[in-house]
Amino acid sequence: MIEIPHRRPFMSNIDLHCHSIISDGVLSPSDLVARAAGNGVEMLALTDHDDCDGLGDARRTAEELGIEFINGVEVSVTWRGKTLHIVGLGIDPDHAELRHGLDSIREGRMVRARLMADGLSRAGISGSLEGAYAYASNKNLIGRTHFARFLVEKGHAKDIQGVFRKFLVHGRPGYVSHQWAELNAAVGWIKKSGGVAVIAHPGRYDLSAAALKALLAEFIEAGGNGIEVVTSSHTLDMALRFCDFAKRFDLLASVGSDFHSPSESRMDVGKLPALPAGCRPIWEAFG
């Protein structure tokens, strides 16, 4: 059971999962924080995929605008052949082991991007690698969303979700199986850097109840602390389900919009439903 330093006063608008141009968002870290402030956010974590380079700018803007800022990152993980994401909150972005681990993941992203482009080329879509890189402000963080934006631009689908269904999921021409970080390694990097580890959007992984229980057991054994209960890809019923899992497994409950873009995201930054009653909020762990 995680030790809680003290209980914070009630905070009504908290968002602990969002993305900037450092990974696959469309706003700069500063503009993202400004948008959060305009939406009334009181506590914000920037959690770019596999990179911490936006945290300094985001923190400076948050201090100017009176938002409590939490250093974050979203680490790509492979577990039993599935890609999962583990959010680290309250991390030290300069911790050597964390930085080395994230460096290794980013190198793998570039290899995967070339293989994705090869697959799309065989399906008759040329220029996708260059097109995806044109959408990636951080060239080291090339990902599927950058390919998706290029494919929308070229008229291969009407929106990002359509591109994923047609081209970028298992069995489609742009899908590439890839080995990310091991679960215990990713949780270890987060913990050693002083952070708390959270399973991001568990409802997206299409896990059976037995598989989810096995994941949670391994996650906790590795030192994991929390689970996202409220997020843009969860319905109310899913939020209640994962609140129940949090209570049963003695995990802290997190909330996050997973915001990427005003036009693409299902939920705006800071526009989350309330955490279900009975869950212990993850922000109680921030001293």
RANORGI-V768816 format. One record per residue. N is the residue number from 1. SS is DSSP state (2 for helix, 1 for strand, 0 for the rest). PHI is phi in whole degrees, -180 to 180 (NA if undefined). Layout:
n=N ss=SS phi=PHI
n=N ss=SS phi=PHI
//
This chain:
n=1 ss=0 phi=NA
n=2 ss=0 phi=-71
n=3 ss=0 phi=-78
n=4 ss=0 phi=-103
n=5 ss=0 phi=-61
n=6 ss=0 phi=-168
n=7 ss=0 phi=-90
n=8 ss=0 phi=-78
n=9 ss=0 phi=-60
n=10 ss=0 phi=-59
n=11 ss=0 phi=-122
n=12 ss=0 phi=-94
n=13 ss=0 phi=-134
n=14 ss=1 phi=-129
n=15 ss=1 phi=-137
n=16 ss=0 phi=-116
n=17 ss=0 phi=-162
n=18 ss=1 phi=-160
n=19 ss=0 phi=-132
n=20 ss=0 phi=-118
n=21 ss=0 phi=-66
n=22 ss=0 phi=-64
n=23 ss=0 phi=-119
n=24 ss=0 phi=-120
n=25 ss=0 phi=-84
n=26 ss=0 phi=-114
n=27 ss=0 phi=-104
n=28 ss=0 phi=-65
n=29 ss=2 phi=-54
n=30 ss=2 phi=-67
n=31 ss=2 phi=-67
n=32 ss=2 phi=-62
n=33 ss=2 phi=-63
n=34 ss=2 phi=-63
n=35 ss=2 phi=-64
n=36 ss=2 phi=-60
n=37 ss=2 phi=-62
n=38 ss=2 phi=-63
n=39 ss=0 phi=-92
n=40 ss=0 phi=84
n=41 ss=0 phi=-68
n=42 ss=0 phi=-102
n=43 ss=1 phi=-137
n=44 ss=1 phi=-137
n=45 ss=1 phi=-120
n=46 ss=1 phi=-91
n=47 ss=0 phi=-130
n=48 ss=0 phi=-66
n=49 ss=1 phi=-66
n=50 ss=0 phi=57
n=51 ss=0 phi=-158
n=52 ss=0 phi=-114
n=53 ss=0 phi=-67
n=54 ss=0 phi=-89
n=55 ss=2 phi=-67
n=56 ss=2 phi=-63
n=57 ss=2 phi=-63
n=58 ss=2 phi=-63
n=59 ss=2 phi=-64
n=60 ss=2 phi=-61
n=61 ss=2 phi=-68
n=62 ss=2 phi=-61
n=63 ss=2 phi=-63
n=64 ss=2 phi=-65
n=65 ss=2 phi=-99
n=66 ss=0 phi=77
n=67 ss=0 phi=-100
n=68 ss=1 phi=-74
n=69 ss=1 phi=-110
n=70 ss=1 phi=-117
n=71 ss=1 phi=-65
n=72 ss=1 phi=-143
n=73 ss=1 phi=-159
n=74 ss=1 phi=-117
n=75 ss=1 phi=-97
n=76 ss=1 phi=-81
n=77 ss=1 phi=-133
n=78 ss=1 phi=-109
n=79 ss=1 phi=-134
n=80 ss=0 phi=51
n=81 ss=0 phi=83
n=82 ss=1 phi=-105
n=83 ss=1 phi=-86
n=84 ss=1 phi=-122
n=85 ss=1 phi=-126
n=86 ss=1 phi=-116
n=87 ss=1 phi=-87
n=88 ss=1 phi=-106
n=89 ss=1 phi=-120
n=90 ss=0 phi=74
n=91 ss=0 phi=-78
n=92 ss=0 phi=-98
n=93 ss=0 phi=-67
n=94 ss=0 phi=-96
n=95 ss=0 phi=-64
n=96 ss=2 phi=-61
n=97 ss=2 phi=-68
n=98 ss=2 phi=-63
n=99 ss=2 phi=-61
n=100 ss=2 phi=-64
n=101 ss=2 phi=-63
n=102 ss=2 phi=-67
n=103 ss=2 phi=-58
n=104 ss=2 phi=-67
n=105 ss=2 phi=-67
n=106 ss=2 phi=-63
n=107 ss=2 phi=-61
n=108 ss=2 phi=-65
n=109 ss=2 phi=-61
n=110 ss=2 phi=-69
n=111 ss=2 phi=-63
n=112 ss=2 phi=-60
n=113 ss=2 phi=-60
n=114 ss=2 phi=-65
n=115 ss=2 phi=-69
n=116 ss=2 phi=-62
n=117 ss=2 phi=-63
n=118 ss=2 phi=-62
n=119 ss=2 phi=-65
n=120 ss=2 phi=-67
n=121 ss=2 phi=-63
n=122 ss=2 phi=-64
n=123 ss=0 phi=-89
n=124 ss=0 phi=94
n=125 ss=0 phi=-108
n=126 ss=0 phi=-97
n=127 ss=0 phi=75
n=128 ss=2 phi=-72
n=129 ss=2 phi=-66
n=130 ss=2 phi=-63
n=131 ss=2 phi=-64
n=132 ss=2 phi=-65
n=133 ss=2 phi=-62
n=134 ss=2 phi=-65
n=135 ss=0 phi=-93
n=136 ss=0 phi=-101
n=137 ss=0 phi=-64
n=138 ss=0 phi=-101
n=139 ss=2 phi=-64
n=140 ss=2 phi=-81
n=141 ss=2 phi=-118
n=142 ss=0 phi=-69
n=143 ss=0 phi=-148
n=144 ss=2 phi=-63
n=145 ss=2 phi=-64
n=146 ss=2 phi=-66
n=147 ss=2 phi=-62
n=148 ss=2 phi=-62
n=149 ss=2 phi=-64
n=150 ss=2 phi=-63
n=151 ss=2 phi=-68
n=152 ss=2 phi=-65
n=153 ss=2 phi=-55
n=154 ss=0 phi=-86
n=155 ss=0 phi=83
n=156 ss=0 phi=-80
n=157 ss=0 phi=-161
n=158 ss=0 phi=-84
n=159 ss=0 phi=-153
n=160 ss=2 phi=-59
n=161 ss=2 phi=-62
n=162 ss=2 phi=-64
n=163 ss=2 phi=-62
n=164 ss=2 phi=-59
n=165 ss=2 phi=-63
n=166 ss=2 phi=-86
n=167 ss=2 phi=-130
n=168 ss=2 phi=-118
n=169 ss=0 phi=-106
n=170 ss=0 phi=-51
n=171 ss=0 phi=91
n=172 ss=0 phi=-104
n=173 ss=0 phi=-65
n=174 ss=0 phi=-96
n=175 ss=0 phi=-81
n=176 ss=0 phi=-132
n=177 ss=0 phi=-67
n=178 ss=0 phi=-145
n=179 ss=0 phi=-96
n=180 ss=0 phi=-90
n=181 ss=1 phi=-69
n=182 ss=1 phi=-72
n=183 ss=2 phi=-57
n=184 ss=2 phi=-66
n=185 ss=2 phi=-67
n=186 ss=2 phi=-61
n=187 ss=2 phi=-63
n=188 ss=2 phi=-62
n=189 ss=2 phi=-59
n=190 ss=2 phi=-64
n=191 ss=2 phi=-65
n=192 ss=2 phi=-66
n=193 ss=0 phi=-87
n=194 ss=0 phi=92
n=195 ss=0 phi=-98
n=196 ss=1 phi=-113
n=197 ss=1 phi=-104
n=198 ss=1 phi=-132
n=199 ss=1 phi=-75
n=200 ss=0 phi=-79
n=201 ss=0 phi=25
n=202 ss=2 phi=-62
n=203 ss=2 phi=-69
n=204 ss=2 phi=-83
n=205 ss=2 phi=-93
n=206 ss=0 phi=53
n=207 ss=0 phi=-99
n=208 ss=0 phi=-67
n=209 ss=2 phi=-59
n=210 ss=2 phi=-66
n=211 ss=2 phi=-67
n=212 ss=2 phi=-63
n=213 ss=2 phi=-63
n=214 ss=2 phi=-65
n=215 ss=2 phi=-61
n=216 ss=2 phi=-63
n=217 ss=2 phi=-63
n=218 ss=2 phi=-67
n=219 ss=2 phi=-62
n=220 ss=2 phi=-67
n=221 ss=2 phi=-61
n=222 ss=2 phi=-77
n=223 ss=0 phi=111
n=224 ss=0 phi=-65
n=225 ss=0 phi=-117
n=226 ss=1 phi=-149
n=227 ss=1 phi=-142
n=228 ss=1 phi=-73
n=229 ss=1 phi=-100
n=230 ss=1 phi=-108
n=231 ss=1 phi=-158
n=232 ss=0 phi=-64
n=233 ss=0 phi=-91
n=234 ss=0 phi=-104
n=235 ss=0 phi=-75
n=236 ss=2 phi=-60
n=237 ss=2 phi=-61
n=238 ss=2 phi=-67
n=239 ss=2 phi=-60
n=240 ss=2 phi=-65
n=241 ss=2 phi=-63
n=242 ss=2 phi=-76
n=243 ss=2 phi=-64
n=244 ss=2 phi=-64
n=245 ss=2 phi=-62
n=246 ss=2 phi=-59
n=247 ss=2 phi=-68
n=248 ss=2 phi=-67
n=249 ss=0 phi=-101
n=250 ss=0 phi=57
n=251 ss=0 phi=-106
n=252 ss=1 phi=-78
n=253 ss=1 phi=-103
n=254 ss=1 phi=-113
n=255 ss=1 phi=-135
n=256 ss=1 phi=-169
n=257 ss=0 phi=-73
n=258 ss=0 phi=58
n=259 ss=1 phi=-70
n=260 ss=0 phi=-122
n=261 ss=0 phi=-159
n=262 ss=0 phi=-60
n=263 ss=0 phi=-97
n=264 ss=0 phi=-107
n=265 ss=0 phi=-81
n=266 ss=0 phi=-73
n=267 ss=0 phi=-144
n=268 ss=0 phi=-76
n=269 ss=0 phi=-61
n=270 ss=0 phi=78
n=271 ss=0 phi=-114
n=272 ss=0 phi=-95
n=273 ss=0 phi=-66
n=274 ss=0 phi=-71
n=275 ss=0 phi=-67
n=276 ss=0 phi=-58
n=277 ss=0 phi=-63
n=278 ss=0 phi=97
n=279 ss=0 phi=-83
n=280 ss=0 phi=-90
n=281 ss=1 phi=-67
n=282 ss=2 phi=-63
n=283 ss=2 phi=-70
n=284 ss=2 phi=-67
n=285 ss=2 phi=-86
n=286 ss=0 phi=-92
n=287 ss=0 phi=-78
//
